[in-house]
Amino acid sequence: MGKQTNIRLDEDLKAAAEERAKRRGLSLQGYVADLIQADVNQARAAFMAGATSFLAAYTDVFDAEVGEDRYPGLPDTPAETAPRDAA
């Protein structure tokens, strides 16, 4: 179960939020939680896209600085992971 958080909304904003929540079949709490989760996920996705772009742009610099084989002894390709038994 999640932690409780209190927020203050003016009456008009609360009424509008309750109406939107109702149209989505959610409680006000569920609606607000969904909005926050969507915002967090969007920020995380934007960060990851930026990090991926940065790494792609500077791969040659990193390779020149630390070399391609930073971890000798590891296989060249990632290991296949076997599915876990559902026991």
C-alpha positions in Angstrom: 0.0 0.0 0.0 1.3 3.5 -0.8 1.9 6.3 1.5 -0.7 9.0 2.0 -0.1 12.5 0.6 -2.3 15.5 1.1 -2.7 18.2 -1.5 -4.8 21.4 -1.4 -6.8 22.4 -4.4 -9.2 25.3 -4.9 -12.8 24.3 -5.2 -13.1 24.9 -9.0 -9.9 22.9 -9.7 -11.1 20.1 -7.4 -14.5 19.9 -9.1 -12.9 19.8 -12.6 -10.5 17.1 -11.4 -13.3 15.1 -9.9 -15.3 15.4 -13.2 -12.3 14.1 -15.2 -11.7 11.3 -12.8 -15.4 10.3 -13.0 -15.2 10.3 -16.8 -12.3 7.9 -16.7 -13.9 5.7 -14.1 -11.4 6.6 -11.4 -11.5 8.1 -8.0 -9.9 11.5 -7.5 -7.0 9.7 -5.8 -6.5 7.3 -8.7 -6.7 10.2 -11.2 -4.1 12.2 -9.4 -1.8 9.2 -9.0 -2.1 8.4 -12.7 -1.2 12.0 -13.7 1.9 11.9 -11.4 2.9 8.5 -12.7 2.6 9.7 -16.3 4.7 12.8 -15.6 7.4 10.8 -13.9 7.5 8.2 -16.7 7.7 11.0 -19.3 10.6 12.6 -17.5 12.4 9.3 -17.2 11.9 8.6 -20.9 13.2 12.0 -21.8 16.2 11.5 -19.6 17.0 8.1 -21.1 16.6 9.4 -24.7 19.0 12.2 -23.8 21.5 9.8 -22.2 21.3 7.5 -25.2 21.9 10.3 -27.6 24.9 11.6 -25.5 26.5 8.2 -25.3 26.1 7.6 -29.1 27.6 11.0 -29.8 30.6 10.4 -27.6 31.3 6.7 -28.0 34.6 7.3 -29.8 35.7 9.6 -27.0 34.9 7.0 -24.3 36.5 4.2 -26.3 39.7 6.2 -26.7 39.7 7.1 -23.0 38.9 3.7 -21.4 39.1 1.3 -24.4 36.5 -1.0 -25.8 37.2 -4.0 -23.5 36.7 -2.5 -20.0 35.9 -5.9 -18.5 38.3 -8.6 -19.8 37.0 -12.1 -19.6 33.4 -11.2 -20.3 31.8 -12.7 -23.4 31.5 -10.4 -26.5 27.7 -10.8 -26.5 25.2 -10.7 -23.6 24.4 -14.2 -22.2 21.0 -15.6 -23.0 18.9 -15.9 -19.9 16.8 -18.9 -19.5 13.2 -18.5 -18.4 12.6 -19.2 -14.8 10.6 -22.3 -13.9 7.1 -21.3 -12.6 7.1 -23.4 -9.5 
